[in-house]
Amino acid sequence: MKNILTLIITLTLLGPQSCIAQKKVILNPKQVKMVIDTLGKNLISYYVFPDKALKIDEYIKTQYKKGTYKNITDPQELADKLYADIKLVHFDPHMGVSYNPDFEKQHAKEKNAPQKSTDSIAELNRLKETNFNFKKMEILSGNVGYLQFNQFVADIKNAKPILAAAFTFLSNTKALIIDLRYNGGGDIDMVSQIESYFFKQKTHMNDVVNRLGNDTTLLYADPKKADGLTLSMPVYILTSKRTFSGAEDFSYAMQSVKRATIVGDTTGGGAHPVNTFSITNGLVAFIPFARSLNPYTHTDWEGTGVIPDIAVPSTNALEKALETIYTNQLKSAKNNDEKKAIEWQLHRLNVYHYLKIDAKTLEQYTGTYNSGGLNFYVKNGALYCKNKQGKNYTFELVPISSSVFTWGENTELEAEFIKDTNGNFISIHILGPNGILATMNRDN
């Protein structure tokens, strides 16, 4: 079952493609009949939707009896016609028919080639060079964890120490963001391995129905796989249109059991892996042979993609996830200091999204504060502060919101203008990551 959800889409899957033959091949009626019969048998035996396979087979054979293919002697023309007829019955973007006279020869060569131990060593070295595709790990402001990895690699044994170290490092965060915007998929066993860190109880996550092997694999998140490390914080998964296959499996499953919130773009929509089958006389068929079947939704993300809970362009997904996290934390803040610290995090997201406040509105902030130590004034449509106690150091205050501004050149600090019950500004709070650092009253 390794890599069963890694959908390998070659150019041939985008439509029938021509292969250049050394000499012109002409099919006779017997060969055409053989191609049609073999195609039907393979569809009925292996296509993920048996009922659709039967309808396709019935339609193609009816067309054959009507003489639709009688005058076709060129193999590529036959492939094109069969592909067109399949789409009339049932459109599957991953299914196709093409002419590839070298397929059987190449397939036999690969099948009989001895497996070299150097291949596995080279693959392990490649994975090590890419750190098993774990790209970034950090603690963001507000004790929010961030992890980016771009593939669910198949080598769990060697990747697990990296994975365990990453999750251990992030285990004390208040929320965790997993960035899958550049993740194209991978191995379903690794998907299950990573899911296992987020559940205290064994949890049914996905099934894979495989017609090639005529079996169904039930996939569980199992805390035993996580060696005692359980992450219970809220999880946010970032997605893009490039998020595909195994990365969609992880996102879809975590979403379906309400263990994660998906933020970003709708994903690529690849849940059906494809295999190439010879249908004789140099023609090949591309047939999706397996599919995911979620135990809760009773469907998968094929063709539709994983629909995000919070839909935003993928380029804005991280910022939106942080905004959601901080907003939720603000609702449960226990005291004013904690509330101010969380508001500071929200303001940070707007630091580079400068607001435009007209000069007339800015005038309401002007005046002296802290016994004349600070003088606020408007110049060229912007608010400035002259710090008389700091050798007349002067700086611009850039608005983050209607009453919150950046404070000096230190973007870690903010100035919040506070009103009284009559709507007059009477003081300033200097805010930092841990809340209110100082309060300065306005002079009368």
C-alpha positions in Angstrom: 0.0 0.0 0.0 3.0 2.3 -0.1 2.4 5.6 -1.9 -1.0 4.5 -3.0 -2.3 8.0 -2.7 0.6 9.6 -4.5 -1.1 10.4 -7.8 1.5 10.4 -10.5 0.1 12.4 -13.3 2.1 12.3 -16.5 1.3 14.3 -19.6 -0.4 11.3 -21.0 -3.1 11.7 -18.4 -4.1 15.1 -19.7 -5.3 13.5 -22.9 -4.2 10.9 -25.5 -0.7 11.6 -26.6 1.1 10.5 -29.7 4.2 8.4 -29.7 6.5 8.6 -32.7 6.8 5.1 -34.2 9.6 4.0 -36.5 7.1 2.6 -39.0 3.4 3.1 -39.6 1.3 0.5 -37.8 -2.0 -0.6 -39.3 -4.6 -2.3 -37.1 -6.9 -5.0 -38.6 -10.5 -5.5 -37.4 -9.4 -8.5 -35.2 -6.9 -6.3 -33.4 -9.4 -3.5 -32.9 -11.8 -6.0 -31.4 -9.0 -7.3 -29.1 -8.2 -3.7 -27.9 -11.9 -3.0 -27.1 -12.4 -6.3 -25.2 -9.2 -5.9 -23.2 -10.1 -2.3 -22.3 -13.5 -3.4 -21.1 -12.1 -6.2 -19.0 -9.5 -4.0 -17.3 -12.1 -1.3 -16.5 -14.5 -3.8 -15.0 -11.7 -5.5 -13.0 -9.8 -2.4 -11.8 -11.7 0.9 -12.1 -12.6 2.4 -8.8 -16.3 2.7 -9.7 -17.4 -0.7 -11.0 -20.9 0.5 -12.0 -19.3 3.2 -14.2 -16.9 0.7 -15.7 -19.9 -1.5 -16.8 -21.6 1.4 -18.5 -18.4 2.4 -20.3 -17.8 -1.2 -21.4 -21.4 -1.5 -22.6 -21.3 1.7 -24.6 -18.0 1.0 -26.3 -19.2 -2.5 -27.3 -22.4 -1.1 -28.6 -20.5 1.4 -30.7 -18.3 -1.4 -32.0 -21.4 -3.4 -33.1 -22.7 -0.2 -34.8 -19.4 -0.1 -36.8 -18.1 3.1 -35.2 -14.5 1.7 -35.1 -14.8 -0.3 -38.4 -12.7 2.0 -40.5 -10.1 2.9 -37.9 -6.7 1.4 -38.7 -4.4 3.9 -37.0 -3.7 3.0 -33.4 -3.5 6.6 -32.2 -6.8 7.4 -33.9 -8.3 4.5 -32.2 -7.0 5.6 -28.8 -8.4 9.1 -29.4 -11.8 7.8 -30.3 -12.0 5.4 -27.3 -11.0 8.2 -25.0 -13.7 10.5 -26.5 -16.3 7.8 -26.1 -15.3 7.1 -22.5 -15.8 10.8 -21.7 -19.3 10.7 -23.2 -20.3 8.0 -20.6 -18.3 9.1 -17.6 -15.7 11.9 -17.3 -12.8 11.1 -15.1 -9.8 13.5 -15.5 -7.4 10.8 -14.5 -8.6 8.2 -17.0 -7.2 8.0 -20.5 -6.2 5.9 -23.5 -3.0 6.4 -25.5 -0.8 4.7 -28.0 2.6 3.7 -26.6 4.2 0.8 -28.4 7.2 0.9 -26.1 5.2 0.5 -22.9 5.2 -3.3 -22.7 8.9 -3.6 -23.5 9.9 -1.0 -20.9 7.5 -2.4 -18.3 9.0 -5.9 -18.7 12.5 -4.5 -18.5 11.8 -2.7 -15.2 9.9 -5.7 -13.8 12.8 -8.0 -14.5 15.6 -5.6 -13.5 17.3 -6.7 -10.2 16.8 -4.3 -7.3 20.1 -2.7 -6.4 20.9 -2.0 -2.7 22.6 1.1 -3.9 19.2 2.5 -5.0 17.9 2.4 -1.5 21.1 4.0 -0.1 20.9 6.7 -2.7 17.3 7.4 -1.8 18.0 7.6 1.9 20.9 10.0 1.2 18.6 12.1 -0.9 16.0 12.2 1.9 18.6 13.2 4.4 19.8 16.0 2.1 16.3 17.4 2.1 15.8 16.7 5.9 13.0 14.3 4.9 11.2 17.3 3.4 10.7 19.0 6.8 11.5 22.6 5.8 10.7 25.0 8.7 9.8 24.9 12.4 9.4 27.9 14.7 7.5 29.5 17.6 5.6 32.5 16.3 4.4 35.4 18.5 1.9 34.5 21.1 3.4 31.0 21.5 1.9 29.7 18.3 3.8 26.8 16.7 4.5 26.6 13.0 5.6 23.6 11.0 6.2 23.3 7.2 6.9 20.0 5.5 6.5 19.4 1.8 6.1 15.6 1.5 4.8 12.6 3.5 7.9 10.5 2.9 7.7 6.7 2.9 10.7 6.1 5.0 9.0 6.4 8.4 11.8 4.6 10.3 14.5 7.2 9.4 12.1 10.2 9.3 10.5 9.5 12.7 13.3 11.0 14.8 13.0 14.3 12.8 9.2 14.2 13.2 9.3 13.4 16.9 11.9 16.2 17.5 9.7 18.7 15.6 6.5 17.9 17.5 8.4 17.8 20.9 9.8 21.3 20.2 6.2 22.5 19.4 4.4 20.6 22.2 4.1 23.6 24.6 2.5 26.0 22.1 -1.0 27.3 22.5 -1.9 26.5 18.9 -0.2 24.8 16.0 -0.1 25.8 12.3 0.8 23.0 9.8 1.7 24.5 6.4 0.9 22.1 3.6 0.7 24.8 0.9 3.6 23.2 -1.0 3.0 19.6 -0.1 2.2 17.4 -3.1 1.4 14.2 -1.1 3.2 11.0 -0.3 2.9 7.8 1.6 -0.4 7.0 3.4 1.5 5.3 6.3 3.3 8.5 7.0 -0.1 10.3 6.9 -1.3 7.9 9.5 1.9 8.3 11.5 1.6 12.1 11.7 -2.1 12.0 12.5 -1.3 9.7 15.5 0.3 12.6 17.4 -3.0 14.4 17.7 -5.3 11.9 19.4 -5.4 10.4 22.8 -7.6 7.5 21.6 -7.2 5.3 18.5 -9.3 7.0 15.8 -10.6 5.8 12.5 -9.4 8.3 9.9 -9.7 6.9 6.4 -10.2 3.8 4.3 -8.5 3.0 1.0 -10.4 0.8 -1.4 -8.0 -0.9 -3.7 -9.4 -2.8 -6.7 -5.9 -3.7 -8.0 -5.3 -5.8 -4.8 -9.0 -6.3 -4.2 -8.8 -5.2 -0.6 -9.6 -2.3 1.7 -7.1 -0.8 4.0 -8.5 0.8 7.2 -6.3 3.6 8.5 -6.2 4.8 12.1 -4.5 7.5 14.1 -3.0 5.4 16.9 -1.3 7.1 19.9 0.9 4.1 20.2 2.7 5.2 17.1 3.5 8.5 18.7 5.5 7.0 21.6 3.7 8.9 24.3 3.7 12.3 22.7 0.2 13.7 22.3 -0.5 17.2 21.0 -3.8 18.6 22.3 -3.6 22.3 21.1 -5.9 23.6 18.3 -4.5 22.8 14.9 -4.7 24.9 11.8 -3.7 23.5 8.4 -2.7 25.8 5.6 -3.7 24.7 2.0 -3.3 25.8 -1.5 -4.2 24.6 -5.0 -0.8 22.8 -4.9 -1.8 20.8 -1.8 -2.4 17.3 -3.3 -3.0 13.6 -2.7 -1.6 12.5 0.7 -1.5 16.1 1.9 -5.2 16.2 1.0 -5.8 12.9 2.8 -4.3 14.4 6.0 -6.2 17.7 5.7 -9.5 16.0 4.8 -9.3 13.4 7.6 -8.3 15.9 10.3 -11.1 18.2 9.2 -13.7 15.4 9.1 -13.1 14.5 12.8 -13.0 18.2 13.7 -9.4 18.0 14.9 -8.2 20.8 12.6 -9.3 24.0 10.9 -8.4 24.3 7.2 -7.3 27.7 6.1 -6.4 28.7 2.5 -7.4 27.7 -1.0 -9.4 24.6 -2.1 -6.8 21.8 -2.7 -6.0 20.1 -6.0 -8.5 17.2 -5.7 -6.5 14.0 -6.2 -7.8 11.0 -4.3 -7.6 8.3 -7.0 -4.2 6.8 -7.8 -3.7 5.7 -11.4 -2.0 2.6 -12.9 -1.1 2.0 -16.6 -2.5 -1.1 -18.2 -1.7 -2.6 -21.6 -4.7 -3.2 -23.8 -2.8 -4.9 -26.5 -1.4 -3.8 -29.9 0.6 -0.9 -28.3 -2.4 0.8 -26.7 -2.5 1.6 -23.0 -5.2 2.7 -20.6 -4.8 4.9 -17.6 -7.2 3.6 -15.0 -7.7 4.9 -11.4 -7.6 1.7 -9.4 -8.1 2.9 -5.8 -9.9 5.6 -3.9 -10.2 7.0 -0.4 -13.5 6.4 1.5 -13.8 8.6 4.5 -15.7 6.7 7.3 -17.6 9.8 8.3 -18.4 11.6 5.1 -18.6 8.4 3.0 -16.8 10.1 0.1 -13.5 11.7 -0.7 -12.0 14.8 -2.2 -11.5 13.6 -5.7 -12.3 16.3 -8.2 -13.6 18.7 -5.6 -10.5 19.2 -3.4 -10.6 19.7 0.3 -12.9 22.7 1.0 -11.3 25.0 3.6 -13.2 26.1 6.7 -11.7 29.6 6.2 -11.3 30.3 2.5 -8.6 32.9 1.6 -6.0 33.1 -1.1 -3.1 30.8 -0.1 -0.7 33.7 0.1 -2.8 35.1 3.0 -3.4 31.8 4.7 -0.8 32.2 7.5 -1.8 35.7 8.4 -5.5 34.6 8.4 -4.8 31.6 10.6 -2.9 33.8 13.1 -5.7 36.3 13.1 -8.2 33.5 13.9 -6.0 32.1 16.6 -5.6 35.4 18.4 -9.3 36.3 18.0 -10.3 33.0 19.6 -7.7 33.5 22.4 -9.1 37.0 23.0 -12.5 35.6 23.7 -11.2 33.5 26.6 -8.7 36.0 28.0 -8.8 35.8 31.8 -7.7 39.3 32.7 -6.9 42.7 31.2 -3.2 42.1 30.9 -3.8 38.9 29.0 -6.3 40.6 26.8 -3.9 43.4 26.0 -1.1 40.9 25.2 -3.4 39.2 22.7 -4.5 42.5 21.2 -0.9 43.3 20.7 -0.5 40.1 18.6 -3.6 41.1 16.5 -2.1 44.5 15.9 1.2 43.0 14.7 -0.7 41.5 11.8 -1.6 45.0 10.6 1.7 46.7 11.1 2.5 46.5 7.4 -1.1 47.1 6.3 -0.9 50.7 7.0 -4.1 52.6 7.5 -4.7 56.1 6.2 -6.1 58.5 8.8 -6.8 62.0 7.7 -5.0 64.9 9.4 -8.2 66.3 11.0 -8.8 63.0 12.8 -5.1 62.8 13.8 -5.5 66.2 15.5 -7.5 64.6 18.3 -4.3 62.8 19.5 -2.2 65.9 19.7 -1.0 67.5 22.9 1.5 66.9 25.6 1.6 63.8 27.9 3.6 62.6 30.8 4.1 66.1 32.4 5.3 67.6 29.1 7.7 64.8 28.4 6.0 63.8 25.2 4.6 66.2 22.6 2.3 64.8 19.8 1.7 66.9 16.7 0.6 66.5 13.1 3.0 67.3 10.2 2.5 66.6 6.5 -0.6 64.5 7.3 1.2 62.2 9.8 1.3 62.0 13.6 4.6 62.6 15.2 6.0 62.5 18.8 8.9 64.5 20.2 10.3 62.9 23.3 11.7 65.9 25.3 12.9 63.5 28.0 14.8 61.6 25.4 17.0 64.4 23.9 14.1 65.6 21.7 14.1 62.3 19.8 11.3 62.6 17.2 9.5 59.7 15.4 6.4 59.1 13.3 3.5 57.0 14.7 2.1 54.8 12.0 -1.6 53.7 12.5 -2.3 50.1 13.1 -6.0 50.7 14.0 -8.1 53.8 14.7 -6.5 54.2 18.1 -3.3 52.1 18.0 -0.1 53.2 16.5 3.5 51.9 16.2 5.8 53.3 18.9 9.1 54.5 17.6 11.4 52.4 15.5 10.8 49.4 17.7 8.0 47.5 16.0 7.6 45.4 19.2 6.0 48.3 20.9 2.6 50.1 20.3 0.9 53.2 21.6 -2.8 52.9 22.4 -4.7 56.2 22.9 -7.3 55.8 25.7 -10.6 57.7 25.9 -12.7 58.7 28.9 -16.5 58.2 29.1 -17.0 61.5 27.3 -14.9 60.4 24.3 -11.9 62.5 25.1 -8.4 61.0 24.9 -6.9 61.1 28.4 -3.9 58.7 28.4 -1.6 56.4 26.4 -0.9 52.8 27.1 2.5 51.6 25.8 1.9 48.0 24.8 4.3 45.0 24.3 4.1 41.3 23.9 3.1 40.8 27.6 0.5 43.5 27.8 0.6 47.1 29.2 4.2 48.2 29.8 3.5 51.8 30.9 0.7 54.3 31.1 1.2 58.1 30.4 -1.6 60.6 31.2 -2.4 63.5 29.0 -1.6 67.0 30.5 -4.5 69.3 31.1 
